Amino acid sequence: MDFIAIKKDIKALSFDSLRTDCDNFFEGVIVKKELEKLNTQLKSFLGDPVYPSQGRLTHEVKETVDSFGGIMPGQTLYYKDSGTNRILAMLWPWQDGQRVTVKIIQQ
């Protein structure tokens, strides 16, 4: 699981704006037409979304997510813990239906 590779692939998509691009944190606003590609890329790196899902988030995942703004209905969370690091990706759709805020974090 390589955070740099994830960021490189994600940044190839069409973004409305890039907000933050650091060693362990990336945030941008993607246009809706790129959302399917984004989900495909995130799924290939991190597996299926953990939210929404049939199961509940573990306490550890919930604490981590809450420290970055939390997750609410209508949003999507990908999370993978390799034992040495954790990567999470949060997708927050805008009310305009045309944009989605993307946060990808490595801990």
C-alpha positions, 0 to 999 in steps of 0.5 A, spaced: 500 500 500 503 506 497 500 512 499 505 516 493 502 511 488 495 512 490 496 520 490 499 520 483 493 516 480 488 520 483 491 526 481 491 524 474 483 525 474 480 532 473 479 536 479 475 542 480 481 545 485 487 542 489 487 544 496 492 540 500 498 536 497 503 534 503 507 527 504 501 524 508 495 528 506 491 530 500 485 534 499 481 536 493 475 537 489 473 533 484 468 533 478 462 528 478 464 526 472 470 523 475 467 520 481 466 513 478 474 513 476 476 515 483 472 510 486 475 504 481 482 507 483 480 507 491 477 500 491 483 497 487 488 500 492 484 500 499 478 495 497 471 496 498 468 502 502 467 501 509 462 506 509 457 505 507 457 498 508 453 492 512 457 492 518 459 497 523 465 501 523 470 499 529 472 504 535 479 505 532 476 507 525 471 511 528 476 515 532 481 516 526 475 518 521 472 523 527 479 526 527 479 528 520 471 531 520 467 524 521 463 521 516 455 522 515 450 518 511 451 520 503 458 520 504 463 514 502 469 512 506 475 507 504 480 505 510 485 500 510 490 498 515 496 494 513 499 494 520 505 499 519 500 504 516 493 506 515 490 510 509 483 512 509 479 516 503 473 520 505 468 522 499 464 528 501 459 530 495 457 537 495 449 539 495 450 542 488 451 534 485 457 536 481 463 536 486 465 531 491 471 533 496 476 528 496 481 527 503 486 521 503 490 521 509 496 516 511 497 515 518 
